[in-house]
Amino acid sequence: MAEATHDRPPAAAARCADLTGHVCPMTFVRFKLEIDKLAPGELLEIILKAGEQIQNVPRSIKAEGHKIEGVKEEGSKFRLLVRKG
């Protein structure tokens, strides 16, 4: 299983987390660990797989008070830019 954090996030994001190697509910747990490292208002880019991850994780992100700033589909993966609430 690959480490979730990458060294080179996009210019606007403070961090980038590839969560494609995890299964729910660990996908959201890994997201929580990464977002907790940021200050309110900072951006986190996360990479999710199509299917269960992209269906469930965004719903949980919004329920936690964070905002999804953008979604980019790349084949069977999605890049979400999340602003910490």
C-alpha positions in Angstrom: 0.0 0.0 0.0 1.5 3.4 -1.0 1.9 6.2 1.4 -1.0 8.6 1.1 0.9 11.9 1.0 2.9 13.1 -2.0 5.8 15.6 -2.0 4.4 17.7 -4.9 0.8 18.9 -4.4 -0.7 21.2 -6.9 0.3 24.9 -6.5 -3.0 25.8 -4.7 -3.0 22.8 -2.3 -0.9 22.6 0.8 -0.9 18.8 0.7 -1.9 16.0 -1.7 -3.2 12.6 -0.6 -3.7 9.6 -2.9 -6.4 7.5 -1.2 -6.9 5.0 -4.0 -5.0 2.3 -2.2 -7.5 2.3 0.7 -11.1 0.9 1.1 -14.0 2.5 3.0 -14.1 3.4 5.8 -10.3 3.7 5.9 -10.5 6.1 2.9 -12.3 8.7 5.0 -10.0 8.0 8.1 -7.0 8.7 5.9 -8.6 11.9 4.6 -9.3 13.0 8.2 -5.6 12.4 9.2 -4.5 14.5 6.2 -7.0 17.4 6.7 -6.2 17.6 10.4 -2.6 18.6 9.4 -3.9 21.8 7.7 -5.1 25.2 9.1 -8.7 26.3 8.4 -9.0 27.6 4.9 -6.0 25.6 3.5 -6.5 23.3 0.5 -6.0 19.5 0.4 -6.0 17.6 -2.9 -7.2 14.1 -2.6 -7.3 11.3 -5.2 -10.2 8.9 -5.1 -11.2 5.9 -7.2 -14.5 5.7 -9.1 -17.3 3.7 -7.4 -17.6 3.6 -3.6 -14.9 6.1 -2.8 -16.2 8.9 -5.1 -19.8 8.2 -4.0 -19.2 8.2 -0.2 -16.1 10.3 0.6 -17.4 13.7 -0.8 -20.6 13.3 1.2 -18.6 12.8 4.4 -16.3 15.7 3.6 -19.3 18.0 3.3 -20.9 16.6 6.5 -17.6 17.4 8.4 -17.9 21.1 7.3 -15.3 21.2 4.6 -15.9 22.5 1.1 -15.1 20.7 -2.2 -13.6 23.5 -4.4 -13.2 21.3 -7.5 -13.4 17.8 -9.0 -11.4 16.6 -12.0 -12.0 13.2 -13.5 -9.0 11.4 -14.8 -10.1 8.0 -16.2 -11.2 5.9 -13.3 -9.8 8.3 -10.7 -10.9 11.7 -9.4 -8.9 14.6 -8.0 -10.8 16.7 -5.4 -9.6 20.0 -4.1 -11.0 20.3 -0.5 -10.9 23.5 1.5 -10.7 22.9 5.3 -13.6 24.3 7.1 
